[in-house]
Amino acid sequence: MRASVVTPAGPASDACGKLSAVTTPRERWQQAFDASPLREATYATMSGVPLAPVYGPADGSGEYPGQYPYTRGPYASMYRSKLWTMRMFAGFGTADDTNWRFKEIIKSGGDGLSTAFDMPTLLGLDSDDPMSLGEVGRCGVAVDTLADMEDLYAGIDLGAITTSMTINSPAAPIFAMFIAQAEKAGVHRSRLGGTLQNDILKEYQAQKEFVFPPRQSMRLVRDTMAFTAAEMPRWHSISISGYHIREAGSTAAEELAFTLANGFAYVELAMQAGLPIDSFAPRLSFFFNAHIDFFEEIAKYRAARRIWARWLRERYGAQLERSLQLRFHTQTAGVSLTAQQPEVNIVRTAIEALAGVLGGTQSLHTNSMDEALALPTEKAARIALRTQQVIAYETNVAHVADPLGGSWFVEELTDEMERQAEELFAHLDELGDGSMLEGCIKGIEDNWFQGRIADSAYELERALNNGGRIVVGVNRFTEGNDDEQMDLLEITNDDEARQLKRLDEVRHRRSQAAVDAAMERLAADAADPEVNLMPALIDASAAYVTLGEMMSTMAGVFGRHVEVPTI
């Protein structure tokens, strides 16, 4: 295959200066590229060889970035217009602790915040719940009330920086607190930009941080989607996540298929609620794992864009280009990190991050080298961010869109990822009698997803144990494993005590009458499936109702889910 250099020469125009008709994919790409604002950069190799923004077949046929089905990227200019968002994940101890880390990330050049919550918060529990003992602030930040949310983002202009929150079962009340504190700080909800993970299906499939039964949980997802579609044009109401599916042990193809299947289920959920597809689909985003198998990961991302575009247009009738363009955040693989020789994790993370960039990610988090041992230290987090910055500014890989497009290996692997995914879609479609929504819920109720992931995880672990898969420092090249351990971030019992004191103070100074009224309204609204719960949750947040109180009130109506494993 002969490749041609596609240079930004400008589209043809007629005597009146209007753009003339374009006929080839390359000409259509050229027109879109010329309409894109570009970053200031020197687009050449270190040796001075000029780099075209994209390369393709000599005759100008084939696929180009920004064109359906978007295999090569959602935008014509890709990183020549805007680099990916360097969104670093942070959260530990109290809200004050994490606020300090956020400001350090911003000062170091990070341009997007991503909030990690502790286990009690992820399960909708207050810090003083008996089940929370010993877990407060350990794996993320503790958020009990609006007061914590106020501390968490104090001094940060939420109208100027985008924010992501990794929260699922309690996503709606946490989101309500976020909106309430932003508006209290003078930032109207319409100005807020960012993403709520809010992907409850993968919790039942892989991560297991669920509270309510699946169908009741999906009602909350529906309500957040409808609320943001109506009132928050810059907000992504759901980040459909394959990351945790892969971390649980799935293959790359299963991560791809299960994630997109969940995406189709959310599309059907919103359409059943009467939302036109083009009113919400542009604000759906995805979250993929960047694992260590370099080319497989790149092929996975390319296949994901192609599948999403085709299904949204052909099956669900989407017409807007933005509805068809799959956009995704990437995080390097936490499960690939090792406690042995943790400095080697810097190498793993760099390779995984490079795969995400070459695959066309819109946002990227790089894990810190010490995360197999503890929450990251400030130094480790800075090195992780610097890894992205080296890729962005020193390697020149961001100068060319889809630089591996046209590689026989990458194209074949992309096709294979798509083929395997379509096989899994067919099973779910049959399981749901033509509905991917019903197929996904039945697949959860029947433990089909859980079984597939468990089988894949078993095969992976067996290969590690028998030496079929080599992991440096674990089952080969173990010299140096006994070296002195690095300094680690420690979350102490004192941090938990500070959070409990903070919660007790809020309980004593709030208006109990306002709390009682807010919870009464929330219970009544929850009992009516036609009512959107977001307004009641925002009002409850403003009254300093705790997260646990809101979740318990809804559980009184919805019930609680208990997984019954299949033997």
N, C-alpha and C positions, 0 to 999 in steps of 0.2 A: 504494500500500500504506500503510495507516494503522498507525503503530507505537503500542504502548502502553507506559507506564512500569510496570516490574515492581518493586514496592517490597517490602522485606523485612518483611511484615506478620505472618509466622508462619503455620504450617500450621493447618488446622482440627483441633479435637480433640473427642472425645466427653465425656460427663459424668464418665467415670473418668480423664480426662486423657490417654488414649492417642491416638496419631495416627489420625485417621480416614482412610478410603480416599481416595486422590487419583486423579483421573480424567484431567486434562489434562496435557500436557507442562509447562505453566507451573506447575501445582500440584506436580508431581514435582520440578521444579527448585527451587521454593520450599522444599520439605521438605529437600532436600539442602543448600541454601544455609543454612538456619537451623541445620543440624547442624554447620556449618563454623566453626571459630574464626577470628575476623577480626582484622586488624591495627588498631592505633590510628591513625586518620587522620580528617581532615575531608573527607567525601565530598560536595564541592560545587565549583562553578566558582569562579574568583577573584572573580566578581561576586556570589557567594552563592547561585547557583541550585543546589538539591539535585540530586545525580546518583543515579539508580537503579543498582543493580549490573549490570543487563542490560536491554536493550530488545528487544521482539519484537512479533509481530502482536497486534492489538487483541483478538482472540478467544482468545488464549492458546495457539493451535495452533503448529505449526512446530517448529523445533529450538531447544534451549537448551543452554548449556554444561553439561558433565558428563553429558550424555545421549547414548546411541548415536544416530548413529555418530560423535559427538564432533567434528563439523565446527567447532563454535563454541568448542571447548576441552575439555580432559580433565576439568576440575573445575568444579563448580557455582559456586564463589566466585572462582575464578581469582586475580588479584593482590590481591583484598581480603583473602585469607587470608595469602598469602605472595608477595612479589615474586620475580621470577626470580633465580636465582643469578648474581651478577656474578663470573664465573669468568675471571680474566685469565690469558692464556697467557704463560709466561715460561720462559726457558732460554737460557743462554749460558755460554761458557767452562767453568770447573770447577764442581763441585758446590757449593763454598763460595761462588762468585760468585752462583749462582742461588739459593742459600739466603738470601743477603742480599736479593735482589730479592723473593723470596717474602714475607719479613718486611715489606718496604716496602709490598707490595700489601695485606697484612693490616692494617697500620697505617693505610693510606689508605681502608679500608672495604671492600676485596674480601672476599668470604665463601666463595670456592672457588678452589683452586689448579689450574692446568692446566700440565703439564710438557711443554716442547718439548725434544726430543733432537737432538743433532747428527747429521750424515749418517753417520759411521761407526757410531754406535749404531743408527740406523734400519736399517742394512744388516747388523747383527749382527757388526761388526768391532771388534776392540780398537783402542785409540788408538795402539798401537805397530805395528799392521799396516802394511805398506808402502802399501796402498791408502788409508790414512787420512791420509797426509802432507798437511799444508796444510788439512785440513778439521776438525781436532779443535776442538770448541767454537765453530765458526763460525756455525752456524745453529741452535744449541741447546746443551744441556748434554751433556758427555761423561760416560757412565756405563759403566765397565768391570767393576766388581766391587761386592760388597756394601758395601765401604768407601765408595765414591762415594754409594751410596744412603743410607748412614748420614749422610754429610755433607750431602746434599741436603735432608733433612727434619729436621736437628738443631734442637732447640728448638721444634718445631712439634707440637702435639698432634693426631695423626692420628685420634684417637677423637672429636675435636670439630669437625674441618674436613674437607670432602670434597675428594678429590683425583682429578684426571683425568690420564691419561697418553696422549699421542699417539704410539703405537707400534703396529706391525702385525706384520711378519714375525717380529721377535724379541719379540713381546708376552708370550709365556708365560715365557721366562726373566727378562725385566725385571719382570714381575708377581711372579715367585717371589722376586726380590731385594727387592721392595717389602714383601711379606709377611714375609720373614725379618727385615728391619730393623725393621719395626713391632713384631714379637713380641719381638725383642731389646730394644726400648725399652719393653716392658711393655704394648703394646696388642694384645690378642688379635685374630686375624683376623676373628672374628665381629663385632667393633666397627668394622671399617674400612668407610668409606663412600666411594663414588666410582665412577669409570668407567675401564675399559680400552678403548682404541679397538678394537684387535684385529680390524679389518675387512680381511681379506686379499683378498677378492674385488676390491674397488675398487683394490687395488694393481696387479693384473694389467690392470685396465680403464683406469686413469688415471695413478696416481702412480708406478708402476714400482719401488717399493722392496720387491721380493720376493727370497726366497732359495731356498726349496724349491719343488718342483712344486705345482700347485694342490691336488691331492687330499691330498698329505701335509700341506700347510699347513692344510687344513680339519680334519685330525685334531687339530692343536694347538688350533684354535678350539673344537672339540667338547670337548676335555679341560678347557679353562678354563671353558666353560659348565657342564659337569657338576660341576666342583670348586666353583664359586661357588654353584651351586644347592644343593649339599649342605652347605657349610660357611660361606658368607659372605652372609647374608641382606640386607645393606645394599649389596652391591656389584653394579654393572652390568658383566657380563662382556664386553659388546661394545657399541660405539657404531657403528652402521651409518651409514656416512659418505657423504653426497652432496657434501660440501664440495669434496673434491679432484676429483670428477667435473666439477663446475661450473668449478673453477679451470682444469681442462684444456681447457675450451672448449665443454662441452655446453650445450644449451638448458635452460631451467628445467624443461620437461616431461621431458627426458631425465634430468636430475638426479633429479627425483621418481621416475620409473619405474625407473631403474637401481638407485637406493637401496632402494626398497621391494622390488624383485625380489631383490636381495641379501638383504634381510631375510627374505623367504619362503624363500630357499635355506637360511639358517641355521636357520630353524624346522624345515625338513625334515631337516636334518643332525642336530639334537638329537633329533627324534622317531625317526629311524632308530637312534639310540643308545639308545633305550628310555626317554627322558625324557618324562613326561607334559607336554603343552604348557603347562598352567597352573603347572607347577613352575618353568619358566624364562622364559616369555614376559613376566611382569611385570618382569623385570630386563633386558629388551632396551631399548636407547635408541637415538636417532638423532641425527645431526649434519648440519645443513643449512647451506647458504650463504645469506647475506643480501646479495643483489646490489643493483644500483642501480635496477632497474626496480621501483618501489615497489609498485604494485598487483599485479603479476605474482608477486612474492615472497609477498605475503600470501595470494593465492589458492593458491599452491603448498603452503603450510603447511596451509591448511584442507582442501585435497584430500587431502593425505597422511594426515591423521587419519581422514578418512572411508574411504579405501581400506583402510587397515590394519585398522580395526575390522571392516569387512565381510569381508575375506579371512580374518582370524583366526577369526571366528565361523563363517562359512559354509563355508569350505574346510578349515580345520584344527581346527574343533570346540572352540575355546577357550570357556570358560564364565565365568571370572573377569573382572570388570569391569576389573581392573588389566591383564589380558592384552590387552584390546581398546583400551586408552587409549595411543595413541602419544604418547610424551614425547620432546622433542628439545632439544638444544643448538644454538645458532646462533652463527656467527662472521661478522662483516662481511667483504665480499669483498676479499681481498688483491689479486686481479688487477685490481680497479677502481682501485687506488691508482696515482698517477703520480709519477715522479721530478721532473717539472716542477711548479713551484708547489706544493710538498708541503703547505703550510698548507691548501690547498683540500681535502686529504684529510680534514681534520677535518669539513668539511661533508658529504662523501660518507659518511663513517662514521656521522655522526649520523642521516642519512636512512635508511641501511641498518639501523641499530640500531632505529630507530622502526618499520620494517617488521617486524622480528623480534618486537617487543613487541606490535604490533597483530595479528600473526599468532598470538600465544599461546605464545611460546617459554618453556621452563622454565629455560633457562640461556643466558647470552650472553657472548661475548667481543667486545670492540671493538678493531679494529686501530689501531695508532698511526700518526701522520701520516708518520713517517719510514721505514716498513717497505718502501717501494719502493727504499730506498737502503741500509739496514742494519738490524740488530737494533735495537729501540727503546731510546732513552735513558730514563732515569728520568722526566724531565719529560714526554716524549711519552707514556709509558705512563700517567702520572697523568692527563693530559688525556683519554686514551681512557677511563679509568675514570670520570672526572668526567662524560663524555658520557652514560654510562649513568645516573649519579646524577641528572643534570638531567632526563632522561626520566622517571625513577622518582618524583622528589620535587617537580619544578616544573611539569611539563606537565599533570598530572592524567589522563594517558591510561590509567594503570593502575587508575583507579577503576571503569571499566566493562568488562565482559567482551565481547570480540568487537564493538567499537563499529562496525565496518563491516559486520557481518552485516545482511542485508536490502538492502544496496546492490545495485541491479540490475546494475551493472558488476561488482562484486566477486563476486556470486553466479554470474553468467554466466562469468566468468573462472575461477572455481573449478570449475565444471562442465567447461569446456574443458580445464583441466589434467587432470582425471580422465579425460576421454575419450581424450586423447592417450596418457596412461599406460597405459590398458587396451589400446590397440592394441599397444603394445610388450610388455606382459605376454603377449598372445596369441601373439606371435611366439616368445617364449622358452618358453612352455608347449608349443608345437608342436615347437620345437627339442629339448626334453627329453623328448618323448613323455609329456607329462602331469606331468613333474617340474620344478619351478622350480629345484631344486638342479642337476639335470643340464643344464637349459637354460642356467643361468648359467655352468657350467663349460665346456660346449660353445661357448657364445658367446665365451668367453675364448680357448679353443683355436682357434676359427675366426677370431679377430680381428674378430668382429662388433661388439662394444662399442667396441673401439679405432677401428674404421673410422667408426662413427657419430659418436664424439666428435671425431675428426680432421676430418670433413666440416663439422660445426657450427662448430668453431674456425676453419676456413678461411673460412666465410661471414662470421663475425663480423669477422675481420681484414680481409677484402676491403671490408666496409662502412666500417671505420675508414679504410682507405687511400683509398677513393674519396669520402670525405666524407659518405657516407650515415649514418654514426653520428658524432655530434660528441662529443668528449671535451675538456673545458675544459683549456686549457694544452697540449694535444698537437696537435690539428689545427685548433683555433680558439681565439681569445682568448689568444694566446701572449705578450702584453705582460707583462713581469715575469719571463720565464723566465731572464733573465740575472742576476737578483738574487743577492746573496751567499748561499752555501749555509749551511744550518744545521749546528750541531754534531752529530756522529754518534758512536754507540758503536763503538769499534774493538776487535776481538779480535786480539791480537798473537801473534807466534810465542812470546813469553814465556809466554802462557797455555797453549799447547800443550806447552811444555817442562815446566811445572808439572804438567800432567796425566800426562805420560810418567814423570816422577819419582815421582809418587804410585803409579802402576801398578807400577813396578819395586819399590817398597818393599813393596807388598802381595804380590807374587810371592815375595819373599825371606823374608817372615815367616810365610807360611801353611804348613800341613803338606802336603807333597807326597804323603804316603801317603793323607791324607784326600781330596786332589784326585783322585788316581788311582782310588780306590775309588768316589768319586762319579761320575766319568765312565764307569767300567765299568758301574755300575748304570744310568746314563742310556742308554748304548748298548743294553744288554739290554732295558730297558723300551721303547725306541723300536722295537726289532725285533718287539715283540709288539703288534699293533694294538689288542688288547683292554685293554691297561694304560693307565691315566691317567698322563700324564707329569708332572703338577704336583707330586706328592710328591717325585719324583726331582730335579726342578728346584729345589725349595725346599731340599732337602738339599745339592745342589751349590752353591747360592748361599751357604748357611751355611758351607760349606768354602772360600769365597772363590774358587771356580772363576770364571774370567772369562766375560764374555758371548761372546767369540769362541770360547773353548774349548767352551762348551755348544753353540753353533750349529754348530761344526765336527763335534762328536761326532754330533749329529743328522743333519747333512748326509752323514756317512759311511753312514748307514742310508737316509735319504730321497732322497739325490741333490740336485743343484742345478738350478734352472730357468733355461733360456735361451729368451728370446722369439724366435720366428722370424716376422718380419713378412711379411705377404701383399703381394705385388707385383701 
